[in-house]
Amino acid sequence: MRIMIWCANVISAGGGARLLSNLLPAMARQPDIDLVRLVIAPETRFKERIDITGYSNIDIVYFNGSIQSNEGRALLQDCHVVYFFWPHGPEFVSIGLPTICTYHDTTVLDFILPFLSGSSVQHYWRAAKGWVDNVTTVVVSSQHVKSRLVEHFGPHCNDAVVIAHAIVPAATITNRTISEGLSARIPAKYILYPSNVSPHKNHANLMLAYSQFTPRRECPLVLFGYNTELLRYQAPNWPDTPFVPTLISLLKRTGLRLDEEIYPLGFVPDNDVIPLIANAYAVIMPSLSEGGGSYPVEEALKLGVPVLCSDIPVMREHLSRHSADICWFNPESIDSILHALEHLSSNYVHYKTSAMHGIHDPSETWDDVASKYIHAFRIAYLKYYGALK
């Protein structure tokens, strides 16, 4: 089989890129896969974050033009199926081949931002409907996302294939040493939140709760992820990035002190992600909405680091296979987040011991995930050409 992975639009710099960098080589390792060609936007600089040495059947092409252009058609002509990895943004176009997409989450429809107009939401809904109605096969990352697709687009979405991928995304989690330059910028003891600053990631409620957390100087909040470094900007030099000025003004109102009680690091290199998690007092995940779960939470539990987590359906689904006790909270409630922080602090030995005992919980590998995708591709191929009724 010869597979095209089409991703000519920009994907998430966090979870999306980490998923793709693990899934691509795992697909190429599966039996009878002659080619996996990835077409991806050059601004992702994806070739710099993946080592495909030894994979003669992987072809990465930088391109951000139309799939219906002459150049796009030329890239398609020797492929059997087309996998649209990131359908969030562009509209579906017919290409005359079996098509598969992963619909990662319905956050835009379930967590509508206050300033979005009705017409903007309608446009997104129509674009999403174009994908789920017209691709040969829809893959989703959790039963929760499947249920949300059914709610938004109708019962035909019950045919979506669930392939969970919230597993340990790092090739190795043995390195626990934070690089010298980064180590000098963080406190010895900290609670960690790895995430971008999109509104549904809920930094606002977390900061409000943390400003009332009594031991915040002894155990500061460390943030890393796309655009978190912008929280260091001061008025009147507001960063021209949506959502961030709101968080900066909130940071000022709460009185949280930079580099004393809160440390916004920005985007950190891949080699520092695991060490930052491994050395954390705890990892907190206050998000209001997710698709398939959380890679940092998975990594924390595999490293024996206690987890505080939003009590939302997808995270309950994700963490149901883990034995470690989780410190759950209502992400809509500042008091609930604060209580969870205080509860974990007061009962830390229990949560740390439980997390350590759960290190060896069984987990799927990326080859397991990839084999499920390849099976979905083969079924889509047979379905498209009428060989499967």
N, C-alpha and C positions, 0 to 999 in steps of 0.2 A: 504493500500500500504506500502511496505517495500522498503526503498530507501538506496542505497549505495552512499555516496559521496566519491569519490576516489581522494586523494590529497597527494600521497606518495612522490611527489617531493616538494621542497621548494617553497613556494609562497612568494609574495611581503610582506615584513614586514609592509608596510604601508596600502595602500588601499585594497590590497588583503585580508590581515588578518582581517581588519576592516569589510569588506563585509561579509566574512565567519562567523565571530563571531556574526553578527546580523542575517544573513540569516538562519543559522543552527537552532536556537531555534524557529524562526518564521515558518520554515517549520514544525517543530515538533508540533506546535500549530494548524496546519490545520486539518480539519475534516478527519477522516478515515486514518490517518497516524499512522501505528502501530510501525514503526521503522525508525529512521534516523541514520544510522551508518556512522560515519566519520572515514576514514582511512587517517592518516596524518603523515608526517615525524616527528620523535621525536624531531629533532633539532628546530622545530618551537616553542616548549614548549607551544603549543596551549592550553592545559588544564589549564595553569596558567592565561590565559587572558579571560576565559569564565566561568560563573557560570551556571551550568546546574542543580542546586538543584531544585527538583520538576519536572524534565523532565525524567520520567521513560522510555520514548521511544527514548532517545538519548544514543547512544553508541559511545564513542570516543576510537579509537584504534591507538596506535603509531606503525607505520610500514613503512619502506621505501624499501621493496622488490618489486619483480615483481608481477603484478596482475595475471600473468599466472603461478606463482609458486604454490606449494601445499598449502602454507599458504594463499596466495592471493585467490585461488579458494575456500578455506574453508570459508573465510569471505564473499564471494559472494553468496554462495549456497542458502541462505534463502531470497535473495533480488529479487525484481521484475524489478527494473531499476538501472542503474549505471550512476551517474552524475559525469563527469570529470570536476571538478571545475576549474583547472588551467592547460590547455593543452599546455601551452607555455614552450617548452623544450623537454619533452619526445615524442616519436613517438607513433602513434596510434597502438593498438594491438586489434585484434578481440577476444571477450570473449563470444559470443553466447548469449548475452542479449541485450535488448533495451538500447541504450546509448545516452546520452545527454552531450554536452559540452558548456560552455560559452566561446566564443572567445572574450576576453576583449578588445583587441586593435591590430592594425597592425603597431605599432610604428617601429618595427625592419625593416619592409619593406618600410615604408614611410619616415623614418628618419635614413638612413643608415650611420653608423659611418664612419669617414674618414679612419680609419685603418682596417676596415673589408675587407677581401678578397672576391672576387666574389664567390668562392667556399663555403665560410661560409654563405653567403646570400642565395645561392642556396640550401644548406643543410636545412636552416631554412624554406625556401619556400616549399621544398618537405615535411618536417615534418608537416607544417601547412596544406598543401593540403591533407595530409593523414587524418587529423582530419575532415576537412570540407567536404571531399568526402565520408567518411565512417561512421561517427556517424549517428544515426537515426535522431537526431534533433540538429541543431546548434542554440544556443541562443547568441544574441549580446546585448551590453549595450547601443547602440544608433543607430539611422538611419545612422549616419556618418560611423560607423564601418561596418554596413551592406553594404553600398555603396562601401567601400574600399575592402571588401571581393569579391564583384561582380567584381570590377576592377582587383583584383589580381588572382582570381580563376574561374571566369566565372558566367554565368547567373543563374546557379542552386542555387547560394547563395542568390538569391532573396527569397528563401524559409526560410531563417533564421528568427527566432522569436525575435523581439525586446522587451526586458524587461529592462527598465531604472531602475537604482538603485542608481543614484546620489541624494540621499535624506539625511536628517540629520541622520548620522550613530550612534550618541550617544543615549543611552537610556534616558538620561536626559541632558538638557543644562542649568539647573538652577544654578549650582555651578560656580561662577565667581571668586573665591578666589584662586590665585596661591599659591602653597605650599611654605612654608617659605624658604626652601633651594633654590628653583628655583627663587623665587622673588629676592633674594639677588644677582642673577647673571645677571639680565636684567635691562634695563633702564626703567624709568617711562613712557616714550612715545616712541613708536616704530612702524615701519611697519613690518609686519610679512610675511614670506614665509615658509610654512610648506611643505617640500618635501625631498625626497632622492636626491642624487647628480648625478643621471644618466644624460648623456649629453643632452637628449631631454628636461630635466627640465629647461635648459637654465640659469643656475646660472651665466655663463660667461657674457652674455649680460646684465643681471641684475646688476652684480657687476660693469661693465663698465659704465652703466648708473648712478648707485648710486654714483660712485666716482665723478660725475659731479653735483650731486644734492646738491644745496647750503646748505639747512638746515639739512644735514645728521648727524651733531653732536647733534642738538636739537631733531632729530627724526631718530635714527639709524635703520639699517636693522637687524632684528632678524631672524635667520634661525634655524629651527629644523627639524629633520628627519634623517633617516638612513645615517650614515657616515658623516654628516655635521660637527661633532666634529673634524674630521681629518683635517679640514681646519686650525686648530690651530698648526699643525706640522710646524717645521722650518727646512730648509736645514742645514746640509746634511741628516737629519733624515726623508727622504721622506717616507710617508706611502706606503706600497706595495698594493695599491688599484687602479684599473684602473680609469682614469679620474681625480682623486683627485690631483696628483702632478701638473697637468695642471692648476687647479683652484688655487692652492697655489701660483704658480708662477705668475698667473694673479693678485691675491690679492696683492702680493708684488709690481707688476708694477703699479697698480692703486693707491697705497698708502693708501688704506682703512685701518684704524687703528682698530685692534682687541680690543673689549670691550670699544670702543669709538664710532666707526661708523658702525661696523658690529659685531654681536654676534652669532657665530655658536655654538648651544647648543648640537647638537647630538640628539639621540633618547630620547624623553621624555615619562614618564609614561602616560597611558591613562587618568588618573585623572587630568593631567595638560593640556591636549590638549584644552579642551573647555575654561578654564580660560585664557590661553595664547591668544586664538582668541578673547574672549570677551573683553579683556583689550587692544587690539591693536588699534592704531590710524586708521589703515587700513590693509587689507590683499591683497597681490599681488600674482597673478598667471601667471607667464611669460612663461609657458610651450609651447614648439613647437608642441607637439603632446599629445593627451589624448585619452582615449577610450570612457568612458561614462560620463565624466565631472569631477567634483572635490568635494570631501567631505568637505575640508576646506572652499571652497567658499560657499557651501550650509550652513555650520554652521555659517560662518560670517554673511550672510544675515539674517539668523534666529535670530541672536543676535544683529542685527542692526549695524553691522560694515561695513563701506564702502569697496568696492572691486575694485581693478584695475586688468584688465584681458586681456590675449592674445586674439586678435581678430582672432580666428580659428574656423572652422565650428562646431566642437563638443561643444565648449563652448557657441557659439551662440544658438545652439540647446538646451543645458542644461538650459541656463538662460532665454530662451524665456518665460518660465512660471512665471518668477519673475517680479514684478513691479518696483523694485529699479533701479535707474539709475546706470549703470556700467561705469567705466572709462576705455574704450577700448584702446588698443595699438597694434601695429605691433610688434610681439616678435622678428622678424628678424632685427629690426631697433633699435639701441641704442638711437638714437635721439627721436624716437617715445616713447620708455619707459620713457626717461627723461622728455619729454613733458607731459606725463600722470602723472608722479609724481608731476611735477610743477603745472599742471592744478588742480589736486585734492587738493593739498596744498592751492592753491589760492581760490578754491571754496569749501572748506571743509564743510561749513555749509550746502550747498545744498546737497552734497552727503551723509552727515550724516543724514540729515532730511529724504531724500529719502529712505535710508536704514532702518531707524526706522519705516517709514510708511509701509515698506514691510515685517515687522516681521510676520504679520499674513497672508501672502499669503498662499493659500491652498497647502498642500503637502501630498504625499502618505505616508503610514506607511509601516513598514517592513512586516506586515501581508499582505498588499496589494501586495507587491513584491513577497512574498513567494507563495501566492495563484496563481499568474501567472506562477510561476515555476512549481507548482504542476500540473496545467492544462497542461503545456507543457509536463510534464512527462507522464501524462495519455494518451495524444495524441500520444506520442512516443511509448508507450506500445501497443496501438491499431494498430498503423502503422506497427510496427515490426512484430506483429503476424497476419497481414493481415486482421484485423477486420475493418480497416479504409482504404478505397480506395481513 
